[in-house]
Amino acid sequence: MKKILFVASEAVPFIKTGGLADVVGSLPKCFDKEQYDVRVMIPKYLCIKEKFLEKLEFVDQFYMDYLGQSRYVGILQYVHDGITFYFIDNESYFWGSKPYGDQYHDLEKFSFFCQAALSALPVIGWQPDVVHCHDWQTGLIPVYLKGRFGAGEFFKDMKSVMTIHNLKFQGRWIMSEIKDVTGLGDEYFTSDKLELYGDASFLKGGLVYADLITTVSNTYAEEIKTPHYGEALDGLLNARSNDLRGIVNGIDYEDYDPKTDKQIAANYDVADFRKNKIKNKRALQKELGL
């Protein structure tokens, strides 16, 4: 059985700011469970809905050296729709009313999360074949898997996939400060690695070191190889074009079933859509004053 770990900064139904959460929360349950053991790991934000926080089960804890201090890492879990979700806990990083805030703090926070996520795997005794990383917040994981973690027996055969949901957001900051929060040596900050026009980028690191790169459609995979849409990474994406795949995002057929969806003004199905679907357009027009 192939074991796959999704690592991301958000996932439905626990925490969502955009489409990334939909994919991370919905895609794992669509795998054939007889062939794939797919699990998900996200931060344990204090702003996760209380109805979920109170149901999380404690798994284990450990301390990790980070920025010269011994930092607490808690591991909790919750099974939702047959999928095991792990939550990485450290209240000093994952407090607040929303998952993202101050950009520099986010860089330090998600650098911590990347290291803690990998460090947690031997603790829980689960060894994925593939770590599927999503957007810049997890961009350091492929870097670490080819570096400090990859040297260990537990991680040496682990592969990584980096998925681009929105290339505009890159985890880009002053190089010296990214060196500090990541703990990576100078050899990682060259133009063919994390360096990006004098700065450094988490996402670029993930795109350089991942074994495979995916994005949300074949069209977008072609667009991001052009200067107009490439956000200064088109050269790298062209260089890695043999490892780049476009896979169209799907939807959760239960959440978005118009027959039962509670978020729309009028429900409909194939039998009555001609009569009832229009009611949603009219309700939207009325709401927006159109």
N, C-alpha and C positions, 0 to 999 in steps of 0.2 A: 504494500500500500504506500502510495506517495504521500508525504507529509508536507503541507504548505502552511506557512505562517504569514498572514497579512499584518503589516505594521503600519499604523496610520495615526494621525492626530485627531481624527474624529470618525464616528460610525453611528448610523441609526441603529436602534432607537435611542441611544444613550446621549449623544451630543452631535449637533449638526449646525454648520454655518453655510453649507452649500452642497453641490452635487457629489463632492468627494465622499461625504458621509453616506450618501445613498449607495454608492458603488461598494464601499467597504462593508456596509451592513447587509447588503442584499446579495452580492455575488457569491460569497462563500456557501450559502445554503443551496445554490444551484448545482454544485459539484456532485458527481455520483459518489455517494458515501461508501460504496463498496470498493471504490478504487482510490479515493482521496480522503485524507484526514485533514480538513482545513480548519484552522483556528485563527483568531484575531487578537491583536494586542494594541491597546490604546492607553493614554494616560488616564488616571483616576482624578479627573477634575472635580473640584468641590461644587461646580455648577451643573454637574450631571443631575438629572431629575431625581428627586428624593426617593421616589418609588423604586428606583433601581439601586441607588446607593445603599438603602437599608437592606437589600437582598444580596449584596455582594458577599461572597464567602472568602474568608482569609485562607490563603494557601501557604505562604511562607514569607520570610523577610531576610534581608542581609544588608551589609554595609559595603559601600563601594567608594573607593578613593576617587574624588572628583574635585578639581581645582584646589588641591592641597588639603582637602578635608575628607573625613570619613562621613559619607552621606547615607542616610537611611533609604532603603528601597523596599517597599512592601509589594507583595503580589497577591491580588485578589482575582476571583473568577465568577462568572455568571454564565449559565447556559441559556441561550435564547434561540428559539426555532431550531434546536438540535445542534447549534454551533457554540463551541466554547469560546468565550471572550475573556481575555486576561486584562487586568488593569494594573498599571504601574503606579504606585503610590509614593508621593513625597509632597506633603502639604506646602512646604516652602516654595515649591515650583508650580504646583497645580492648583493654587488657591484662586479666588477671584470669581467675578460674575460672568466671565466669558473665557473661551479657551485661548484667545490671542489678545495681545495688548501692546505694550511697549516693545518695539522691534528688537532692541538689543537684549532685553530680558528674554524675549522669545527665542533668540539664538542660543543663549545659555541654557534655557529650559529644554529645548529640543535636542541640543547636544547631550545633555544629561539623559534625556529619554532614550536616545539612540544607544548610548552605552549601557544604560540600565536594562533595556529590552533584551539586548544580546546577553548580558550578564545573568539575566533571570532564567535563561533557557536551561543551563546545567542544573540550576537550583530546582526547577520543577521536573527535571528529568525527561524533557521532551525535545527531541532533536529533529527539527524540520529539514527536509531535503532542499526546499526553496524558501527564501524569505522574500516576500513580495512587498516592496516599499512604495509609498504613495506620496508624491510631491516633496517639496524641499525639506519639510519637517523631519523626514526620515532619510534624507540624502546622505547622511554620514554612515549609514549602516553598510552599504556596499564598500565604502572606504575602509571601515574597520574590519570587515570580513576578509579583505585582501591584505590587511596589515596586522595589527596587534592581536586580533581575535583569530584570524586565519592560521596563525602559527600554532594554535592549540589543536590537539587531537579531536576535540569535540566539534570544532568548526571547520576543519580543513577541507571537507568535501561539500560544504554548504554553498549553494548558489544563490544569486540575488537577481531580482527583477525590479527595475525602476519604472514606475508609471508616472507620466506627466499628465496631470489633469488641467493645469493652467501654467503655461511656461512663463508668464509674466512675473509670477511670484517665485523667487529664486533663493531666498535666504542669503542675500548679498549684503556684505558689510565690510568695514575697514579690515584689511588683511591681518594686521597685528592683533586686533581684538578677537578675530576668529581663531587665530593661532592659540590665543590664550584659552578660549572656552573649549576648544576641541582637544587640546593637548597634542596635536600633530606636529611633527618636526618640519623644519624648513623645506625638506625634500618634497613635501606634499604641495607646496605653494609655488609651483612653476606654471608656466602658461599652458602646459599640456595636462595639468591636474586641477587644483582648486582655484588657482589665480584667474581673475577675470577683470581685465583692463585696470589693473592696479588694486582692485579689491579682491575679495575671495567669496566663493559661493558654495553653500551646502548642496544645492541642486546640481551644480556642475560636477562636484565630486561624485555624486551618485551616478550621473550620466557617464562619467569617465570609467568608474570602477564596476558598475553593474554588469552582469553577464548578458542581460538582455534588457532592452528598453521598449516600453509600450506607451501608446497614447490613445486618446478616446475615439479616434476614427481614422480610416485610411486617408481621408481628406486632410485632417489636421496633421497627420504624420508627414504628408508632403508639404503642407504650408510652412511648418516650422523649420524646414530646411532652406527657406528663403530668407533674405535679409529683412523683408518687411514684417514677417511674422516670427522670425527666429529669436528675437529679444537678445541679440548679441551671442547666441549659442548656435546659430545656423551652421557655422564652420564645423563645430564639434559634431552636430547631428548629421551632417553630410559625411563626415569621417566615419561615423558609426552606423551609416545607413543600412548595412547588412545585418545589423543587430536591432534595428528599429521596426516595430510592428504597429499598425493601427488596428485597434479592435473596438468596434462600435459599442458604446455603453448601452446596457439593457435597462429595463425598468422592473420593479417589483410588481408582479401581476396581482398580488393581493392588495398592496397599499394603493395602487393606482387603478383598481377596477372601478369603472364609472358606475357600475351597478350598486356598489356598496360604499364608495368613497364619501366620507362625511365632510370633506373639505369643499365640495362643490354644491352649488345651489339646488341643482336638480339631478337626480340619478337617472341613468338610462342604460339600456342594453341593446342588443342587435334587433330586438323586436320593435322598440319604440324610440330609437335614437333620432329619427327624423322629426318627431314631435317634441322631444324633451331636451335634446342637446342644445338647441337654440336658446333655451331658458338660461343656460349658464352664460352665454354671450351677453344676453340682455341684462342679467344681474351684474355682470362686470361693468357694462356701460353705465348702468345706473350708479354703481358704487364710485366710479371715476368721473362721473358727470360728463360723459361723452354723448 
